[in-house]
Amino acid sequence: MYQRYGDNDVYEAVAAVKDVLAIDEDRVYVTGASMGGASTFFHASHYPDFWAAAASFCGYCDYLSLIHI
């Protein structure tokens, strides 16, 4: 399981883009397939206020991890 790997990297990358470009913070989306789909589901379910929408494709979902939200 790769959960929690790179969590900070995702949000640091978004912050770096915000420093360079005008980003509407109400329209930040995340998507991914396979391992990226699992990460998409994880981030959308653990940080729902950050993402405007999420689309997870073919990603593994560890629904038991949601119990700790």
Secondary structure, DSSP 8 states (H G I E B T S, - for coil): --TTTTHHHHHHHHHHHHHHS---GGG-EEEEETHHHHHHHHHHHH-TTT-SEEEEES----GGGGGG-
